[in-house]
Amino acid sequence: MKFALIVQPSYETPALLSDFRLVYHMALAQYVLVDEAYASLYKGLHEQDHFIMLDNGAAENGHSIGIENVVRAAEMIGADEIVMPDVLDECKATVAATYSSLKYVPIRMRAVVPQGKDWTEWENCALELVSFGCRTICIAKRYEDLPGGRVYALELIQKHLWHKSHDIHLLGCRRRPLIEIIHALEAAPWVRGIDTAAPIAYAQHGALIENPKWFSLQWNAPIHYGTAAHNVAEIVEACRCT
C-alpha cells in the first residue's frame, strides 16, 4: 500500500517527503488556491513525476469547494487525480454532485467517494458512481464507524470485482492509524494507498503514532521532527505489512 502524508508547507514537514522518499501524495484543494507555498510544493513534486491526488475539501468543510475551483487547483499543481464532489453521509446528494461534475474531469482523473448512512446506501451509491466511469474508488475514514469498518467496504468492492478494474484508496485514518492500515491490508492487499496527517498531528502533541489517543492536525502548529519521523516510519512499515 502506498502512503500519502498530508503536510503543511511550513516548518520541517516537507522534508519528511524527501527523507522517506514518498512519491504518492494527497493535496488539499482549498489550500492550493490560497497558499502560494503550498501550491508550489506540489507543483514541484509533480515536476519530479510524483503521483498527486487532489482532495475536494469536503472532509474539512463539510462540502466541496466547487468543481470549477477544484479543477483550477488541479491545473495549478498538475494533479493526476481529482477526488470528485461528495456530500458526507448522503447517497443521493453525492450521486448528483458527482454527476454534475463529470464534464469537468476526464475518466482517467476521477476518484469517486461513495457516501451513505449505512452500508446499503453506501453500496448503492458506489454502484451509481462506478457506472459513471472512474479510475479510483475512495473509502472515507468515517466508515470505520459502521459495523465491520472499512474492511466491510473492501469486501463489498471485492464482491463486485471493482478492485480488478479500479484503484482503491482509503481517505484518511479515523482514530487508530496503524491498526486500520494493517486490518485493511490483511483483508485486501490490493488497496493502492492511504493518506493521513496523523504522523504530524501526533508529533505536534509530542506523541508517538502508537499512542491510542487520537490527535487532530493543527495547520500552523510546530512539530518535533524526530517524533514526526518516527511516526512516518511506523506508518510506512505498516503499509508494507503484506
TIDRENVEX-787988 format. One record per atom (N, C-alpha, C): residue in one letter; atom name; x, y, z. Coordinates in nm, 2 decimals, padded with zeros to 4 digits. Last residue first. Layout:
# residues N
> r	a	c1	c2	c3
> A	CA	X	Y	Z
...
END
This chain:
# residues 242
> r	a	c1	c2	c3
> T	N	00.21	-00.66	00.42
> T	CA	00.19	-00.78	00.35
> T	C	00.31	-00.83	00.28
> C	N	00.31	-00.42	00.54
> C	CA	00.29	-00.54	00.63
> C	C	00.25	-00.67	00.55
> R	N	00.36	-00.18	00.45
> R	CA	00.44	-00.29	00.39
> R	C	00.41	-00.42	00.45
> C	N	00.23	-00.01	00.61
> C	CA	00.18	-00.01	00.47
> C	C	00.25	-00.13	00.39
> A	N	00.39	-00.02	00.84
> A	CA	00.26	-00.08	00.84
> A	C	00.20	-00.10	00.70
> E	N	00.61	00.14	00.75
> E	CA	00.63	-00.01	00.78
> E	C	00.49	-00.08	00.78
> V	N	00.48	00.39	00.73
> V	CA	00.54	00.32	00.61
> V	C	00.56	00.17	00.63
> I	N	00.42	00.42	01.00
> I	CA	00.31	00.41	00.90
> I	C	00.37	00.35	00.77
> E	N	00.68	00.44	01.11
> E	CA	00.58	00.33	01.15
> E	C	00.47	00.31	01.05
> A	N	00.78	00.66	00.98
> A	CA	00.85	00.53	00.96
> A	C	00.75	00.42	01.00
> V	N	00.61	00.86	01.09
> V	CA	00.61	00.83	00.94
> V	C	00.67	00.69	00.92
> N	N	00.70	00.86	01.35
> N	CA	00.56	00.83	01.32
> N	C	00.54	00.79	01.17
> H	N	00.97	00.94	01.33
> H	CA	00.93	00.80	01.39
> H	C	00.79	00.76	01.35
> A	N	00.92	01.19	01.23
> A	CA	00.99	01.10	01.15
> A	C	00.97	00.95	01.20
> A	N	00.80	01.32	01.45
> A	CA	00.73	01.30	01.33
> A	C	00.79	01.20	01.24
> T	N	01.01	01.31	01.64
> T	CA	00.88	01.23	01.66
> T	C	00.80	01.21	01.54
> G	N	01.19	01.47	01.50
> G	CA	01.23	01.33	01.54
> G	C	01.10	01.25	01.56
> Y	N	01.06	01.72	01.49
> Y	CA	01.09	01.64	01.37
> Y	C	01.12	01.50	01.40
> H	N	00.79	01.84	01.65
> H	CA	00.92	01.78	01.68
> H	C	00.95	01.69	01.56
> I	N	00.62	02.12	01.50
> I	CA	00.63	01.98	01.53
> I	C	00.77	01.95	01.58
> P	N	00.38	02.40	01.53
> P	CA	00.52	02.34	01.50
> P	C	00.52	02.20	01.54
> A	N	00.07	02.47	01.36
> A	CA	00.15	02.44	01.48
> A	C	00.28	02.38	01.45
> N	N	-00.10	02.52	01.15
> N	CA	00.02	02.60	01.16
> N	C	00.10	02.58	01.29
> W	N	-00.31	02.32	01.16
> W	CA	-00.24	02.35	01.04
> W	C	-00.11	02.43	01.05
> Q	N	-00.32	02.05	01.36
> Q	CA	-00.33	02.19	01.37
> Q	C	-00.24	02.25	01.26
> L	N	-00.48	01.74	01.34
> L	CA	-00.38	01.83	01.29
> L	C	-00.41	01.97	01.31
> S	N	-00.58	01.56	01.64
> S	CA	-00.61	01.62	01.51
> S	C	-00.50	01.72	01.47
> F	N	-00.52	01.25	01.79
> F	CA	-00.49	01.39	01.78
> F	C	-00.52	01.44	01.64
> W	N	-00.64	00.98	02.00
> W	CA	-00.64	01.05	01.87
> W	C	-00.60	01.20	01.88
> K	N	-00.46	00.74	02.19
> K	CA	-00.54	00.86	02.19
> K	C	-00.53	00.92	02.05
> P	N	-00.27	00.54	02.18
> P	CA	-00.41	00.51	02.15
> P	C	-00.50	00.63	02.14
> N	N	00.04	00.57	02.02
> N	CA	-00.05	00.62	02.13
> N	C	-00.20	00.60	02.09
> E	N	00.19	00.52	01.80
> E	CA	00.13	00.40	01.87
> E	C	00.03	00.44	01.98
> I	N	00.29	00.76	01.72
> I	CA	00.18	00.71	01.65
> I	C	00.11	00.59	01.71
> L	N	00.38	00.96	02.00
> L	CA	00.41	00.86	01.90
> L	C	00.28	00.81	01.84
> A	N	00.35	01.31	02.07
> A	CA	00.30	01.17	02.08
> A	C	00.35	01.09	01.97
> G	N	00.36	01.59	02.07
> G	CA	00.47	01.51	02.13
> G	C	00.44	01.36	02.15
> H	N	00.18	01.71	01.93
> H	CA	00.14	01.69	02.07
> H	C	00.25	01.61	02.14
> Q	N	00.28	01.70	01.68
> Q	CA	00.25	01.83	01.73
> Q	C	00.22	01.82	01.88
> A	N	00.28	01.42	01.63
> A	CA	00.41	01.49	01.67
> A	C	00.39	01.63	01.72
> Y	N	00.02	01.38	01.56
> Y	CA	00.06	01.33	01.68
> Y	C	00.19	01.40	01.73
> A	N	00.02	01.52	01.31
> A	CA	-00.07	01.56	01.42
> A	C	-00.03	01.51	01.55
> I	N	00.21	01.37	01.17
> I	CA	00.24	01.51	01.20
> I	C	00.15	01.56	01.32
> P	N	00.08	01.13	01.14
> P	CA	00.22	01.13	01.19
> P	C	00.25	01.27	01.24
> A	N	-00.19	01.20	01.03
> A	CA	-00.17	01.16	01.17
> A	C	-00.02	01.17	01.22
> A	N	-00.27	01.27	00.79
> A	CA	-00.18	01.37	00.85
> A	C	-00.14	01.32	00.99
> T	N	-00.30	01.03	00.52
> T	CA	-00.33	01.08	00.66
> T	C	-00.22	01.18	00.70
> D	N	-00.41	00.80	00.27
> D	CA	-00.35	00.93	00.31
> D	C	-00.38	00.96	00.45
> I	N	-00.33	00.50	00.10
> I	CA	-00.40	00.57	00.21
> I	C	-00.33	00.70	00.23
> G	N	-00.36	00.27	-00.19
> G	CA	-00.30	00.37	-00.10
> G	C	-00.39	00.42	00.01
> R	N	-00.46	00.04	-00.31
> R	CA	-00.35	00.11	-00.37
> R	C	-00.28	00.20	-00.27
> V	N	-00.53	-00.29	-00.21
> V	CA	-00.56	-00.15	-00.19
> V	C	-00.44	-00.07	-00.23
> W	N	-00.47	-00.56	-00.22
> W	CA	-00.47	-00.48	-00.35
> W	C	-00.51	-00.34	-00.33
> P	N	-00.51	-00.69	00.01
> P	CA	-00.37	-00.65	-00.02
> P	C	-00.36	-00.57	-00.15
> A	N	-00.75	-00.69	00.22
> A	CA	-00.74	-00.65	00.08
> A	C	-00.60	-00.60	00.04
> A	N	-00.72	-00.77	00.48
> A	CA	-00.84	-00.81	00.41
> A	C	-00.83	-00.79	00.26
> E	N	-00.47	-00.68	00.55
> E	CA	-00.49	-00.82	00.57
> E	C	-00.62	-00.86	00.49
> L	N	-00.51	-00.41	00.49
> L	CA	-00.42	-00.49	00.40
> L	C	-00.43	-00.63	00.42
> A	N	-00.69	-00.33	00.70
> A	CA	-00.72	-00.32	00.56
> A	C	-00.64	-00.40	00.46
> H	N	-00.53	-00.39	00.93
> H	CA	-00.66	-00.46	00.90
> H	C	-00.70	-00.45	00.75
> I	N	-00.32	-00.20	00.89
> I	CA	-00.30	-00.35	00.90
> I	C	-00.42	-00.43	00.87
> I	N	-00.46	00.04	00.90
> I	CA	-00.39	00.00	00.78
> I	C	-00.36	-00.15	00.78
> E	N	-00.58	00.04	01.16
> E	CA	-00.66	00.05	01.04
> E	C	-00.59	00.00	00.91
> I	N	-00.35	00.03	01.32
> I	CA	-00.44	-00.09	01.32
> I	C	-00.53	-00.08	01.20
> L	N	-00.23	00.28	01.27
> L	CA	-00.16	00.15	01.24
> L	C	-00.25	00.03	01.23
> P	N	-00.45	00.47	01.34
> P	CA	-00.38	00.46	01.21
> P	C	-00.32	00.32	01.18
> R	N	-00.72	00.50	01.47
> R	CA	-00.61	00.41	01.51
> R	C	-00.53	00.38	01.38
> R	N	-00.91	00.68	01.38
> R	CA	-00.85	00.71	01.51
> R	C	-00.74	00.61	01.55
> R	N	-00.93	00.71	01.08
> R	CA	-01.03	00.75	01.18
> R	C	-00.97	00.78	01.32
> C	N	-00.73	00.84	00.82
> C	CA	-00.75	00.74	00.93
> C	C	-00.84	00.80	01.03
> G	N	-00.78	00.90	00.46
> G	CA	-00.76	00.93	00.60
> G	C	-00.77	00.81	00.69
> L	N	-00.94	00.71	00.23
> L	CA	-00.93	00.86	00.27
> L	C	-00.91	00.88	00.42
> L	N	-00.79	00.47	00.05
> L	CA	-00.85	00.49	00.18
> L	C	-00.83	00.64	00.21
> H	N	-00.85	00.36	-00.28
> H	CA	-00.78	00.45	-00.19
> H	C	-00.86	00.47	-00.07
> I	N	-00.80	00.15	-00.56
> I	CA	-00.88	00.17	-00.43
> I	C	-00.79	00.25	-00.34
> D	N	-00.86	00.14	-00.91
> D	CA	-00.77	00.15	-00.80
> D	C	-00.86	00.19	-00.68
> H	N	-01.04	-00.11	-01.10
> H	CA	-01.02	00.02	-01.04
> H	C	-00.92	00.02	-00.94
> S	N	-01.07	-00.37	-01.18
> S	CA	-01.07	-00.27	-01.28
> S	C	-01.05	-00.12	-01.23
> K	N	-01.07	-00.52	-00.96
> K	CA	-01.00	-00.58	-01.08
> K	C	-00.99	-00.47	-01.18
> H	N	-01.22	-00.41	-00.77
> H	CA	-01.07	-00.40	-00.75
> H	C	-01.00	-00.45	-00.87
> W	N	-01.47	-00.48	-00.84
> W	CA	-01.43	-00.35	-00.88
> W	C	-01.28	-00.33	-00.86
> L	N	-01.62	-00.71	-00.78
> L	CA	-01.49	-00.72	-00.86
> L	C	-01.44	-00.58	-00.91
> H	N	-01.81	-00.70	-00.60
> H	CA	-01.85	-00.65	-00.73
> H	C	-01.73	-00.66	-00.83
> K	N	-01.67	-00.80	-00.38
> K	CA	-01.79	-00.87	-00.43
> K	C	-01.83	-00.83	-00.57
> Q	N	-01.48	-00.60	-00.34
> Q	CA	-01.44	-00.73	-00.39
> Q	C	-01.56	-00.81	-00.45
> I	N	-01.65	-00.41	-00.23
> I	CA	-01.57	-00.38	-00.35
> I	C	-01.53	-00.51	-00.42
> L	N	-01.73	-00.54	00.00
> L	CA	-01.83	-00.50	-00.10
> L	C	-01.76	-00.48	-00.23
> E	N	-01.48	-00.55	00.13
> E	CA	-01.55	-00.68	00.09
> E	C	-01.66	-00.65	-00.01
> L	N	-01.44	-00.28	00.17
> L	CA	-01.34	-00.35	00.09
> L	C	-01.41	-00.49	00.04
> A	N	-01.64	-00.24	00.36
> A	CA	-01.64	-00.17	00.23
> A	C	-01.55	-00.24	00.13
> Y	N	-01.53	-00.39	00.57
> Y	CA	-01.66	-00.43	00.51
> Y	C	-01.67	-00.36	00.37
> V	N	-01.31	-00.24	00.63
> V	CA	-01.29	-00.37	00.58
> V	C	-01.41	-00.42	00.51
> R	N	-01.41	-00.01	00.75
> R	CA	-01.38	-00.01	00.61
> R	C	-01.35	-00.14	00.55
> G	N	-01.64	-00.17	00.98
> G	CA	-01.55	-00.07	00.94
> G	C	-01.52	-00.07	00.79
> G	N	-01.82	-00.34	01.10
> G	CA	-01.72	-00.40	01.01
> G	C	-01.62	-00.30	00.96
> P	N	-02.07	-00.09	01.12
> P	CA	-02.03	-00.23	01.15
> P	C	-01.93	-00.29	01.05
> L	N	-01.91	00.24	01.09
> L	CA	-02.01	00.14	01.06
> L	C	-01.97	00.00	01.10
> D	N	-01.67	00.37	01.14
> D	CA	-01.77	00.37	01.25
> D	C	-01.89	00.28	01.22
> E	N	-01.52	00.38	00.91
> E	CA	-01.47	00.29	01.02
> E	C	-01.58	00.28	01.13
> Y	N	-01.63	00.57	00.76
> Y	CA	-01.70	00.44	00.76
> Y	C	-01.63	00.34	00.84
> R	N	-01.48	00.80	00.78
> R	CA	-01.59	00.79	00.87
> R	C	-01.66	00.65	00.87
> K	N	-01.29	00.79	00.58
> K	CA	-01.25	00.73	00.71
> K	C	-01.37	00.72	00.80
> A	N	-01.41	00.68	00.26
> A	CA	-01.39	00.78	00.36
> A	C	-01.36	00.72	00.49
> I	N	-01.26	00.53	-00.01
> I	CA	-01.34	00.50	00.11
> I	C	-01.31	00.60	00.22
> C	N	-01.27	00.57	-00.36
> C	CA	-01.22	00.61	-00.23
> C	C	-01.32	00.57	-00.12
> I	N	-01.18	00.43	-00.66
> I	CA	-01.28	00.43	-00.56
> I	C	-01.22	00.46	-00.43
> T	N	-01.06	00.56	-00.98
> T	CA	-01.04	00.52	-00.84
> T	C	-01.16	00.53	-00.76
> R	N	-01.15	00.62	-01.23
> R	CA	-01.03	00.55	-01.22
> R	C	-01.02	00.48	-01.08
> C	N	-01.49	00.59	-01.37
> C	CA	-01.39	00.65	-01.28
> C	C	-01.26	00.56	-01.28
> G	N	-01.82	00.60	-01.46
> G	CA	-01.68	00.59	-01.51
> G	C	-01.59	00.66	-01.42
> F	N	-02.07	00.57	-01.37
> F	CA	-02.04	00.70	-01.44
> F	C	-01.90	00.69	-01.51
> S	N	-02.07	00.34	-01.23
> S	CA	-02.14	00.34	-01.36
> S	C	-02.11	00.46	-01.44
> V	N	-01.97	00.42	-00.99
> V	CA	-01.88	00.34	-01.08
> V	C	-01.94	00.34	-01.22
> L	N	-02.19	00.56	-00.88
> L	CA	-02.07	00.63	-00.92
> L	C	-01.98	00.55	-01.01
> E	N	-02.38	00.35	-00.85
> E	CA	-02.41	00.46	-00.93
> E	C	-02.28	00.53	-00.98
> L	N	-02.24	00.18	-00.67
> L	CA	-02.29	00.13	-00.79
> L	C	-02.32	00.24	-00.89
> A	N	-02.21	00.36	-00.45
> A	CA	-02.09	00.31	-00.52
> A	C	-02.13	00.26	-00.66
> C	N	-02.47	00.38	-00.36
> C	CA	-02.40	00.50	-00.41
> C	C	-02.28	00.46	-00.50
> N	N	-02.52	00.12	-00.28
> N	CA	-02.60	00.17	-00.39
> N	C	-02.53	00.30	-00.45
> E	N	-02.33	00.11	-00.07
> E	CA	-02.32	00.02	-00.18
> E	C	-02.40	00.07	-00.30
> W	N	-02.44	00.30	00.10
> W	CA	-02.30	00.32	00.05
> W	C	-02.28	00.23	-00.07
> E	N	-02.69	00.20	00.16
> E	CA	-02.68	00.32	00.09
> E	C	-02.54	00.34	00.03
> T	N	-02.60	-00.03	00.30
> T	CA	-02.69	-00.04	00.18
> T	C	-02.68	00.08	00.10
> W	N	-02.45	00.07	00.52
> W	CA	-02.38	00.00	00.41
> W	C	-02.47	-00.02	00.28
> D	N	-02.57	00.41	00.58
> D	CA	-02.55	00.27	00.62
> D	C	-02.48	00.20	00.50
> K	N	-02.57	00.66	00.47
> K	CA	-02.59	00.65	00.62
> K	C	-02.56	00.51	00.67
> G	N	-02.31	00.73	00.23
> G	CA	-02.44	00.68	00.27
> G	C	-02.45	00.67	00.42
> Q	N	-02.10	00.75	-00.06
> Q	CA	-02.14	00.80	00.07
> Q	C	-02.28	00.74	00.10
> P	N	-01.80	00.71	-00.26
> P	CA	-01.94	00.67	-00.22
> P	C	-01.97	00.72	-00.08
> V	N	-01.62	00.90	-00.44
> V	CA	-01.63	00.88	-00.30
> V	C	-01.77	00.84	-00.26
> V	N	-01.38	00.86	-00.72
> V	CA	-01.52	00.89	-00.66
> V	C	-01.52	00.84	-00.51
> A	N	-01.17	01.02	-00.91
> A	CA	-01.16	00.94	-00.79
> A	C	-01.29	00.96	-00.72
> R	N	-01.07	01.07	-01.24
> R	CA	-01.18	01.07	-01.15
> R	C	-01.16	00.97	-01.03
> M	N	-00.90	01.07	-01.45
> M	CA	-00.86	01.15	-01.34
> M	C	-00.97	01.15	-01.23
> R	N	-01.00	00.92	-01.66
> R	CA	-00.87	00.88	-01.61
> R	C	-00.83	00.96	-01.48
> I	N	-01.24	01.07	-01.73
> I	CA	-01.25	00.95	-01.65
> I	C	-01.11	00.91	-01.59
> P	N	-01.19	01.43	-01.68
> P	CA	-01.19	01.31	-01.76
> P	C	-01.19	01.18	-01.67
> V	N	-01.41	01.67	-01.55
> V	CA	-01.30	01.58	-01.52
> V	C	-01.30	01.46	-01.61
> Y	N	-01.64	01.81	-01.63
> Y	CA	-01.52	01.89	-01.59
> Y	C	-01.39	01.80	-01.58
> K	N	-01.85	01.64	-01.66
> K	CA	-01.80	01.71	-01.78
> K	C	-01.67	01.78	-01.75
> L	N	-01.91	01.56	-01.39
> L	CA	-01.84	01.47	-01.49
> L	C	-01.78	01.54	-01.60
> S	N	-02.06	01.70	-01.22
> S	CA	-01.91	01.74	-01.23
> S	C	-01.84	01.66	-01.34
> S	N	-02.30	01.59	-01.19
> S	CA	-02.30	01.73	-01.24
> S	C	-02.15	01.78	-01.27
> Y	N	-02.23	01.35	-01.06
> Y	CA	-02.28	01.35	-01.20
> Y	C	-02.27	01.49	-01.26
> T	N	-02.16	01.44	-00.80
> T	CA	-02.06	01.38	-00.89
> T	C	-02.11	01.38	-01.04
> A	N	-02.40	01.54	-00.71
> A	CA	-02.29	01.63	-00.72
> A	C	-02.18	01.57	-00.81
> A	N	-02.57	01.31	-00.73
> A	CA	-02.60	01.43	-00.80
> A	C	-02.48	01.52	-00.82
> V	N	-02.43	01.14	-00.55
> V	CA	-02.45	01.10	-00.69
> V	C	-02.48	01.22	-00.77
> T	N	-02.46	01.29	-00.31
> T	CA	-02.32	01.26	-00.37
> T	C	-02.33	01.22	-00.51
> A	N	-02.73	01.29	-00.28
> A	CA	-02.66	01.42	-00.30
> A	C	-02.53	01.40	-00.36
> K	N	-02.78	01.02	-00.23
> K	CA	-02.84	01.08	-00.35
> K	C	-02.77	01.21	-00.38
> C	N	-02.61	00.97	00.01
> C	CA	-02.60	00.89	-00.12
> C	C	-02.65	00.97	-00.23
> E	N	-02.45	01.13	00.25
> E	CA	-02.57	01.15	00.17
> E	C	-02.55	01.08	00.03
> D	N	-02.22	01.14	00.41
> D	CA	-02.33	01.05	00.45
> D	C	-02.45	01.06	00.36
> L	N	-02.12	01.44	00.27
> L	CA	-02.10	01.34	00.37
> L	C	-02.23	01.27	00.42
> V	N	-02.10	01.44	-00.07
> V	CA	-02.17	01.51	00.04
> V	C	-02.17	01.41	00.15
> D	N	-01.84	01.51	-00.31
> D	CA	-01.93	01.42	-00.24
> D	C	-01.99	01.50	-00.12
> P	N	-01.67	01.55	-00.62
> P	CA	-01.75	01.61	-00.52
> P	C	-01.84	01.50	-00.45
> M	N	-01.37	01.35	-00.66
> M	CA	-01.49	01.41	-00.71
> M	C	-01.58	01.46	-00.60
> V	N	-01.04	01.41	-00.65
> V	CA	-01.15	01.35	-00.57
> V	C	-01.28	01.42	-00.60
> I	N	-00.84	01.37	-00.93
> I	CA	-00.93	01.46	-00.86
> I	C	-01.03	01.38	-00.78
> E	N	-00.51	01.29	-01.02
> E	CA	-00.64	01.25	-00.99
> E	C	-00.71	01.36	-00.91
> D	N	-00.28	01.44	-01.07
> D	CA	-00.31	01.32	-01.16
> D	C	-00.45	01.27	-01.14
> A	N	-00.22	01.79	-01.09
> A	CA	-00.27	01.67	-01.02
> A	C	-00.30	01.56	-01.12
> G	N	-00.07	02.03	-01.14
> G	CA	-00.06	01.92	-01.22
> G	C	-00.10	01.79	-01.16
> I	N	-00.13	02.26	-01.00
> I	CA	-00.02	02.18	-00.95
> I	C	00.01	02.05	-01.03
> M	N	-00.32	02.40	-01.14
> M	CA	-00.21	02.48	-01.09
> M	C	-00.09	02.38	-01.05
> E	N	-00.51	02.21	-01.20
> E	CA	-00.43	02.26	-01.31
> E	C	-00.31	02.33	-01.26
> A	N	-00.62	02.18	-00.95
> A	CA	-00.56	02.06	-01.01
> A	C	-00.46	02.11	-01.13
> A	N	-00.74	02.43	-00.91
> A	CA	-00.63	02.39	-00.83
> A	C	-00.55	02.27	-00.89
> R	N	-00.94	02.41	-01.11
> R	CA	-00.84	02.51	-01.12
> R	C	-00.72	02.48	-01.03
> V	N	-01.09	02.20	-01.01
> V	CA	-01.02	02.18	-01.13
> V	C	-00.91	02.28	-01.15
> V	N	-01.19	02.33	-00.78
> V	CA	-01.11	02.21	-00.76
> V	C	-01.02	02.18	-00.89
> N	N	-01.34	02.53	-00.89
> N	CA	-01.23	02.57	-00.81
> N	C	-01.13	02.45	-00.79
> E	N	-01.53	02.37	-01.02
> E	CA	-01.45	02.47	-01.10
> E	C	-01.33	02.50	-01.02
> I	N	-01.66	02.24	-00.81
> I	CA	-01.57	02.16	-00.90
> I	C	-01.48	02.25	-00.99
> G	N	-01.65	02.34	-00.48
> G	CA	-01.70	02.37	-00.61
> G	C	-01.60	02.31	-00.71
> I	N	-01.56	02.25	-00.24
> I	CA	-01.55	02.39	-00.26
> I	C	-01.59	02.43	-00.40
> S	N	-01.79	02.02	-00.08
> S	CA	-01.69	02.05	-00.18
> S	C	-01.68	02.20	-00.20
> H	N	-01.85	02.02	00.28
> H	CA	-01.89	02.02	00.14
> H	C	-01.78	02.05	00.05
> G	N	-01.71	02.01	00.51
> G	CA	-01.85	01.96	00.51
> G	C	-01.91	01.95	00.37
> N	N	-01.45	02.09	00.51
> N	CA	-01.55	02.19	00.51
> N	C	-01.70	02.14	00.52
> E	N	-01.30	01.85	00.53
> E	CA	-01.27	01.96	00.61
> E	C	-01.38	02.07	00.62
> A	N	-01.42	01.69	00.34
> A	CA	-01.39	01.64	00.47
> A	C	-01.37	01.75	00.57
> A	N	-01.42	01.84	00.10
> A	CA	-01.55	01.81	00.17
> A	C	-01.52	01.76	00.31
> G	N	-01.20	01.90	-00.05
> G	CA	-01.23	01.99	00.06
> G	C	-01.35	01.95	00.14
> N	N	-01.12	01.73	-00.25
> N	CA	-01.21	01.83	-00.29
> N	C	-01.26	01.92	-00.17
> D	N	-00.77	01.65	-00.32
> D	CA	-00.89	01.63	-00.24
> D	C	-00.99	01.75	-00.28
> L	N	-00.58	01.51	-00.56
> L	CA	-00.63	01.64	-00.51
> L	C	-00.76	01.62	-00.44
> M	N	-00.28	01.31	-00.59
> M	CA	-00.43	01.32	-00.58
> M	C	-00.47	01.46	-00.52
> I	N	00.00	01.27	-00.77
> I	CA	-00.07	01.36	-00.68
> I	C	-00.22	01.35	-00.70
> F	N	00.31	01.12	-00.80
> F	CA	00.17	01.10	-00.82
> F	C	00.09	01.18	-00.72
> H	N	00.61	01.28	-00.94
> H	CA	00.53	01.21	-00.83
> H	C	00.38	01.21	-00.86
> D	N	00.77	01.40	-01.13
> D	CA	00.69	01.28	-01.17
> D	C	00.63	01.21	-01.05
> Q	N	00.87	01.64	-01.06
> Q	CA	00.95	01.53	-01.03
> Q	C	00.89	01.40	-01.06
> E	N	00.65	01.80	-01.10
> E	CA	00.76	01.81	-01.19
> E	C	00.87	01.71	-01.17
> H	N	00.51	01.74	-00.87
> H	CA	00.46	01.70	-01.00
> H	C	00.57	01.70	-01.10
> L	N	00.66	01.88	-00.68
> L	CA	00.66	01.73	-00.68
> L	C	00.60	01.67	-00.81
> G	N	00.61	02.14	-00.76
> G	CA	00.75	02.09	-00.77
> G	C	00.75	01.94	-00.76
> K	N	00.34	02.15	-00.69
> K	CA	00.38	02.17	-00.83
> K	C	00.52	02.12	-00.86
> Y	N	00.36	02.12	-00.42
> Y	CA	00.30	02.01	-00.50
> Y	C	00.33	02.03	-00.65
> L	N	00.48	02.37	-00.35
> L	CA	00.53	02.24	-00.30
> L	C	00.49	02.13	-00.39
> S	N	00.32	02.56	-00.45
> S	CA	00.45	02.55	-00.51
> S	C	00.51	02.41	-00.47
> A	N	00.09	02.54	-00.29
> A	CA	00.08	02.51	-00.43
> A	C	00.22	02.48	-00.49
> Y	N	00.22	02.63	-00.05
> Y	CA	00.16	02.50	-00.06
> Y	C	00.15	02.46	-00.20
> A	N	00.29	02.89	-00.12
> A	CA	00.40	02.80	-00.08
> A	C	00.35	02.65	-00.09
> E	N	00.04	03.01	-00.16
> E	CA	00.14	03.00	-00.27
> E	C	00.25	02.90	-00.24
> D	N	-00.27	02.94	-00.08
> D	CA	-00.14	02.94	-00.02
> D	C	-00.03	02.91	-00.12
> V	N	-00.51	02.92	-00.20
> V	CA	-00.49	03.04	-00.13
> V	C	-00.35	03.05	-00.07
> L	N	-00.54	02.68	-00.35
> L	CA	-00.59	02.80	-00.41
> L	C	-00.55	02.93	-00.33
> V	N	-00.43	02.48	-00.18
> V	CA	-00.37	02.51	-00.31
> V	C	-00.41	02.65	-00.36
> Y	N	-00.63	02.47	00.01
> Y	CA	-00.50	02.54	00.04
> Y	C	-00.42	02.57	-00.08
> Q	N	-00.84	02.34	-00.11
> Q	CA	-00.87	02.47	-00.05
> Q	C	-00.74	02.54	-00.02
> A	N	-00.73	02.09	-00.20
> A	CA	-00.76	02.19	-00.29
> A	C	-00.77	02.33	-00.23
> L	N	-00.46	01.92	-00.07
> L	CA	-00.59	01.98	-00.03
> L	C	-00.62	02.10	-00.12
> A	N	-00.30	01.63	-00.20
> A	CA	-00.30	01.77	-00.18
> A	C	-00.44	01.82	-00.15
> M	N	-00.14	01.34	-00.14
> M	CA	-00.27	01.40	-00.14
> M	C	-00.26	01.54	-00.10
> H	N	00.10	01.13	-00.31
> H	CA	00.06	01.25	-00.23
> H	C	-00.09	01.28	-00.24
> Y	N	00.39	00.95	-00.34
> Y	CA	00.24	00.94	-00.36
> Y	C	00.18	01.04	-00.26
> V	N	00.65	00.93	-00.28
> V	CA	00.62	00.98	-00.41
> V	C	00.47	00.97	-00.44
> L	N	00.88	00.96	-00.03
> L	CA	00.74	00.94	-00.05
> L	C	00.71	01.01	-00.19
> R	N	01.14	00.94	00.09
> R	CA	01.12	00.91	-00.05
> R	C	00.97	00.88	-00.08
> F	N	01.18	01.03	00.34
> F	CA	01.13	00.89	00.33
> F	C	01.09	00.86	00.19
> D	N	01.29	01.28	00.28
> D	CA	01.37	01.19	00.37
> D	C	01.32	01.05	00.36
> S	N	01.08	01.40	00.13
> S	CA	01.21	01.36	00.07
> S	C	01.29	01.26	00.15
> L	N	00.88	01.43	00.33
> L	CA	00.85	01.37	00.20
> L	C	00.98	01.32	00.13
> L	N	01.00	01.56	00.53
> L	CA	00.97	01.43	00.56
> L	C	00.94	01.35	00.43
> A	N	01.03	01.82	00.44
> A	CA	01.15	01.74	00.44
> A	C	01.11	01.59	00.47
> P	N	00.77	01.93	00.49
> P	CA	00.81	01.89	00.35
> P	C	00.93	01.80	00.35
> T	N	00.79	01.99	00.78
> T	CA	00.72	01.88	00.72
> T	C	00.75	01.84	00.58
> E	N	00.91	02.18	00.93
> E	CA	01.00	02.08	00.87
> E	C	00.92	01.98	00.79
> Y	N	00.74	02.49	00.83
> Y	CA	00.82	02.41	00.93
> Y	C	00.90	02.29	00.86
> S	N	00.50	02.47	00.57
> S	CA	00.59	02.54	00.65
> S	C	00.65	02.44	00.75
> P	N	00.30	02.34	00.43
> P	CA	00.42	02.38	00.35
> P	C	00.53	02.44	00.44
> Q	N	00.19	02.03	00.59
> Q	CA	00.18	02.18	00.57
> Q	C	00.30	02.22	00.49
> V	N	00.08	01.72	00.45
> V	CA	00.18	01.80	00.52
> V	C	00.14	01.95	00.50
> I	N	-00.01	01.39	00.45
> I	CA	-00.06	01.52	00.43
> I	C	00.03	01.61	00.51
> L	N	00.14	01.13	00.28
> L	CA	00.15	01.21	00.40
> L	C	00.10	01.35	00.38
> A	N	00.04	00.84	00.15
> A	CA	00.04	00.98	00.12
> A	C	00.03	01.06	00.25
> F	N	00.16	00.53	00.07
> F	CA	00.13	00.62	00.18
> F	C	00.14	00.76	00.13
> K	N	00.05	00.22	-00.08
> K	CA	00.13	00.35	-00.09
> K	C	00.07	00.44	00.02
> M	N	00.08	-00.12	00.00
> M	CA	00.00	00.00	00.00
> M	C	00.09	00.12	00.00
END
